[in-house]
């Protein structure tokens, strides 16, 4: 958990303002998104994050719109990026200074074949072992997912995914 706290704080200090979402399916796999080369809708506060993630595998994420709570942003981003709503989200970790960065988890509400590609180039469900074989490589992704898999939010998201 300390690793995730340090990461979110580092992102906040780097100027990122937004939410990250780790979706977990009933088998415990993680939904990843292969980001495109360019942002589809550039936002001033997200330029650094978008530049870092361009053409890389990443968890879902996005900005927090004016008047939106972090949880509302998370629910909106999941709907936009997968085409399906989730029933609830679980806060994993947050940093609130100098900018808000939140990491949430949720159970994937549909089978993989029903996920719609709302953003990016491709979605893929992967196990922790498969992350290191992704191309292009995503060096920080495996430690992030490993740290996340040790949290109670992961267990809650997994339980949500297994509910009919």
Secondary structure, DSSP 8 states (H G I E B T S, - for coil): -HHHHHHHHHHHHTT--EEEEEEE-TTS-EEEEE--SS-SS--GGGHHHHHHHTTSEE-EEEE--TT--HHHHHHHHHHHHHSS--S--EEEEEE-SSS-EEEEEEE--S-GGG----SSSEEEEE-HHHHTT-SS--HHHHHHHHHHHTSHHHHHHHHHHH--
